[in-house]
Amino acid sequence: MSDLTRLAGVIGWPIGHSKSPRLHGHWLARYGIEGAYLPLAVAPDRLPAALAGLPALGFKGCNVTVPHKETALPFLDSMTETVKRLGAVNTIVVTPDGGLHGDNTDGHGFMASLRATVPDWSPEATGDRPAVILGAGGAARAIAVALADAGVTRIAIVNRTREKAEAVAALVADGSAPSVHGFESVSGPDGLLSRAAIVINTTVLGMDGQPPLQLPLDHLAADAVVADIVYAPLMTDLLSQAAGRGNPVVTGIGMLLHQAVPGFQAWFGVTPVVDDALEAAVLDRKAQPAAKVEGGG
Ligand code: ATR
């Protein structure tokens, strides 16, 4: 490393589990960039000092992850409308005058992954059929807003805790004010799934170490897209069930890979490509022959 080395990183607590260093490290090597992307373990009480120090240390910016995505907002000098709306930041760019500009690329990541995996999907094609979002955490907020901004007019939010689903619905623009439901409204002959154009699991259910998501897909339309944001395992029970009955599936890794593109572009000056080699590097496995790759951007 030299004084020309471009620096970025990811701020979280703890940070050891983050896949972002591996992700950006793969791109840095691939594009031969003199740069470094570091895991930065920052305890909650040190967040203001850590953020304030980024420009002084010569950082081009950073990603922000749990538990700082919301608490970092007061320390930004400017932010996108998306950050204001979601109340959460995941990408910070140091501006030429040494300020901190915040963006949230999670919704972009989901949409880019969806478009890359199911190229003929379009908001217009969903028509009157709802996009059904399971869960009402930060990822659900980002995805609901991104779908509405892309022109999806019917959105249904399904969550165990109704108030959280209502809070997500309230974020979305008027034209596509989402409906709010409990899990009992999802399956069955007249359930949400029987009309859904796309179903997206944003809950932790189905993740390694969590309970499974028990969701019978018997009445799901044959052409409905089924997406999961869980990527460990890559093929969750939900996705296996959907793929087994012929529905198009979108694995969770694509959102992680695509949300990283705008940050890398801003910090290192190259628009990086999301491909199978990147996915393999992030998942720490060998790239598979193209014919065997199961979606995921
Ligand atoms: P993130 O911000 O990463 O999207 P989160 O805020 O932790 O994640 O949200 C987790 C989601 O998983 C929530 O929708 C949560 O439901 P509640 O709002 O009712 O808590 C959902 N979830 C977690 N465990 C669940 C369970 N056992 N059954 C149903 N939903 C569950």
Residues whose N, C-alpha, C, O or C-beta is under 5 A from the ligand:
A	BS01	ATR	G135 A136 G137 G138 A139 A140 N159 R160 T161 K164 T202 T203 V204
